[in-house]
Amino acid sequence: MNIYVGNLAADVDAEELRTLFEEFGKVDSCVIIKDRFTGESRGFGFVEMPTKDEAEQAISALNGKDLKGSSIKVNEARPRKNRWNNRRRRKGFYGR
């Protein structure tokens, strides 16, 4: 199960996140999303756990928990929407 972890403090790294989730079972992967230009954390990441029961236990136990001064948000990750198709459907000026 893919798990979204949000509201992460800027200094939390993937290894700390992995250690936190390994208390509830096996962790296949753990990634902190970083800004492509600055390399700094964007404040969220994803943890992949193979067992749904262990993942659900981790979600219920860790949602709202304090991690380095931030109350983290933990829930099942939703599939990513394809933003490119939405942009191509618009007509006219894209103005940003």
C-alpha positions in Angstrom: 0.0 0.0 0.0 1.3 3.4 -0.9 1.1 5.9 2.0 1.1 9.7 1.8 3.0 11.5 4.6 2.5 15.3 4.7 3.4 18.3 6.8 6.9 17.0 7.3 9.5 19.3 8.9 12.2 20.4 6.4 15.0 18.5 8.1 13.2 15.0 8.1 15.0 12.6 5.8 13.9 9.4 4.2 15.8 7.2 6.7 14.0 8.8 9.7 10.7 8.2 7.9 11.6 4.6 7.2 12.5 4.0 10.8 9.3 5.5 12.0 7.2 3.2 9.7 9.3 0.1 10.3 7.8 -0.1 13.8 4.6 -1.3 12.1 6.1 -3.7 9.6 8.2 -4.1 6.4 8.8 -0.9 4.4 9.6 -1.5 0.6 10.4 2.1 -0.2 10.5 5.6 1.3 10.9 8.9 -0.5 10.8 12.5 0.5 9.7 14.8 -2.4 12.2 17.6 -3.0 12.1 20.8 -5.0 13.8 20.1 -8.4 15.6 23.5 -8.3 16.7 23.9 -4.7 16.8 20.3 -3.6 14.9 21.2 -0.4 12.1 19.1 1.0 8.6 20.1 -0.2 7.2 18.9 3.1 5.7 15.6 2.0 6.7 12.1 1.0 5.6 8.5 0.3 6.1 5.2 2.1 5.4 1.9 0.4 4.4 -1.0 2.7 3.6 -4.4 1.1 1.1 -5.6 3.8 -2.2 -3.7 3.9 -2.9 -4.5 7.5 0.5 -3.2 8.7 0.0 -0.1 6.5 -3.4 0.6 8.0 -2.0 0.2 11.6 0.8 2.7 10.7 -1.7 5.2 9.3 -4.0 5.1 12.3 -1.1 5.2 14.8 1.0 7.9 13.1 -1.6 10.3 11.7 -1.3 13.5 13.8 1.8 12.4 15.6 4.5 15.0 16.3 7.7 14.5 14.3 10.4 17.2 14.8 7.9 19.8 15.8 5.3 19.2 13.1 2.1 17.2 13.4 2.3 14.9 10.4 -0.6 13.9 8.2 -0.7 10.2 7.2 -3.2 8.6 4.9 -3.5 6.2 1.9 -2.0 7.9 -1.2 -4.4 8.6 -4.0 -3.4 8.0 -7.6 -1.8 11.0 -9.2 -3.9 12.9 -11.6 -2.5 13.5 -15.1 -2.2 17.3 -15.1 -0.8 17.4 -18.7 -4.1 16.4 -20.2 -6.0 19.1 -18.4 -3.6 21.7 -19.7 -3.9 20.5 -23.3 -7.7 20.7 -23.2 -7.7 24.4 -22.3 -8.1 26.8 -25.2 -6.5 30.2 -25.5 -3.8 31.9 -23.4 -2.4 29.9 -20.5 -1.3 33.0 -18.5 0.5 32.3 -15.2 
